[in-house]
Amino acid sequence: MEAWLTHLGLVPLARAERDGIVSWDLVLDGRRRPRIPLTLIYDPQLVLVLLVHFAPPLQDGHRRIYRQLLRWNDEYPFVKFALAEDERPLLVAEVAPEALTSFSLGLAIARLVAVADRLWEAGDWLWGRGPRPAPPPPSGPGVELVRRFATELGELVEG
């Protein structure tokens, strides 16, 4: 996995291992959305889970946002939105161990970055309190991955 991440131009900020399950934390800039926090959790017997901490925890009374997350689950194939225990929205992708290659890893990460970029304008709840962060520079590992897999990502990167 580390060799594949290096091949993809990605440098994890942290790595942890427990009971044969390994996780890596990365932060990637998209074309629009800066500092996308991504965690890879790999259980070689089960699955690779890719989690983007998509937005700050939701407060009570955000039914409109819950409905939006459910609609996005239908609109965006190969990714799913979920809620963490702390009510933080997650953007999730999974890759089965038998399908895991450098290509499938790169495509899954690129897809998460592209969806996070595409939905960056969805509402103030995505970045929490305070001013919206400045757009990221037009390059970097996240942007390069999206460019590299643009054909496979199709409409996610158009426009």
C-alpha positions in Angstrom: 0.0 0.0 0.0 2.8 2.4 0.9 4.4 1.8 -2.5 1.1 2.5 -4.3 0.6 5.7 -2.4 4.1 6.8 -3.3 3.5 5.8 -6.9 0.3 8.0 -6.8 2.4 11.0 -5.4 0.7 10.8 -2.0 2.5 11.2 1.3 0.5 10.1 4.4 0.6 12.4 7.4 0.2 9.4 9.8 0.1 5.6 9.8 -1.3 3.4 12.5 -1.6 -0.4 12.8 -3.6 -2.5 15.2 -4.5 -6.2 15.0 -3.4 -6.4 11.3 -5.6 -3.4 10.3 -3.6 -0.5 9.0 -4.7 3.1 8.5 -3.2 6.1 6.8 -4.2 9.8 7.1 -3.8 12.2 4.2 -4.9 15.7 3.5 -5.4 16.6 -0.2 -6.4 19.8 -2.0 -9.0 19.5 -4.7 -9.5 21.9 -7.6 -12.0 23.9 -5.5 -12.0 22.4 -2.0 -8.9 22.9 0.1 -7.6 20.5 2.7 -9.7 17.4 2.2 -9.0 15.0 5.1 -8.8 11.4 3.9 -8.3 8.3 6.0 -7.6 4.9 4.4 -8.4 1.9 6.6 -7.2 -1.5 5.2 -8.2 -4.9 6.5 -6.5 -7.3 4.0 -9.1 -9.9 4.8 -12.1 -7.7 4.3 -11.9 -4.3 2.6 -10.1 -1.0 2.0 -12.4 1.8 3.3 -11.6 5.4 2.2 -13.2 8.1 4.5 -13.4 11.8 3.8 -14.5 13.8 6.9 -16.8 15.8 4.7 -18.2 18.4 7.0 -18.2 19.4 10.7 -20.7 17.7 13.0 -24.3 18.4 12.3 -26.5 20.1 14.9 -30.0 18.9 15.8 -32.7 20.1 13.4 -30.7 19.6 10.2 -33.2 17.3 8.5 -32.7 19.2 5.2 -29.0 18.2 5.2 -29.8 14.6 6.0 -32.2 14.5 3.1 -29.5 16.1 0.9 -27.0 13.4 1.9 -29.5 10.7 1.0 -30.1 12.3 -2.4 -26.4 12.4 -3.1 -26.1 8.7 -2.2 -28.4 8.1 -5.2 -26.7 10.7 -7.5 -23.1 9.8 -7.1 -22.2 6.2 -7.9 -19.2 4.4 -6.2 -19.3 6.7 -3.1 -21.7 6.9 -0.2 -22.4 9.5 2.4 -22.8 8.4 6.1 -22.6 9.9 9.5 -19.9 9.2 12.1 -20.7 8.7 15.7 -20.1 12.4 16.4 -22.6 13.4 13.7 -19.9 14.4 11.2 -20.9 13.7 7.6 -18.5 11.2 5.9 -17.9 10.6 2.2 -17.0 6.9 1.8 -15.7 4.6 -0.8 -14.7 0.9 -0.5 -12.4 -1.4 -2.5 -12.5 -5.1 -2.1 -9.0 -6.7 -1.4 -9.2 -8.8 -4.5 -9.8 -5.7 -6.7 -7.2 -3.6 -4.9 -4.4 -2.3 -7.3 -2.5 0.9 -7.6 -5.1 1.9 -10.3 -8.2 1.1 -8.2 -6.7 2.9 -5.2 -5.9 6.0 -7.2 -9.3 6.0 -8.9 -11.1 5.7 -5.5 -9.1 8.6 -4.0 -9.5 10.7 -7.2 -13.3 10.0 -7.1 -13.6 11.2 -3.5 -11.6 14.4 -4.2 -13.7 15.0 -7.3 -17.0 14.6 -5.4 -15.8 16.8 -2.6 -14.8 19.5 -5.2 -18.1 19.2 -7.0 -20.1 19.6 -3.8 -17.9 22.4 -2.3 -20.6 25.0 -3.2 -23.4 23.0 -1.6 -23.8 25.1 1.5 -22.3 26.8 4.5 -22.6 23.7 6.6 -19.7 22.1 4.6 -17.0 24.3 6.2 -18.5 25.1 9.5 -18.3 28.4 11.3 -16.2 31.3 10.1 -15.1 32.4 6.6 -14.9 29.9 3.8 -11.3 28.8 3.2 -9.4 30.2 0.2 -9.3 28.0 -2.9 -6.3 25.7 -3.0 -3.4 26.2 -5.5 -4.3 24.7 -8.9 -1.9 21.8 -8.5 -0.9 19.3 -5.9 -1.4 15.5 -5.4 -5.2 15.6 -5.2 -5.5 17.8 -8.3 -3.0 15.6 -10.2 -5.0 12.5 -9.3 -8.2 14.0 -10.5 -6.4 14.9 -13.8 -4.9 11.5 -14.1 -8.2 9.7 -13.8 -10.4 12.3 -15.5 -11.5 9.9 -18.2 -12.7 7.4 -15.7 -14.4 10.1 -13.5 -16.3 11.5 -16.5 -19.0 14.0 -15.5 -17.5 14.5 -12.0 -14.7 16.6 -13.5 -16.5 18.3 -16.4 -16.8 22.0 -16.4 
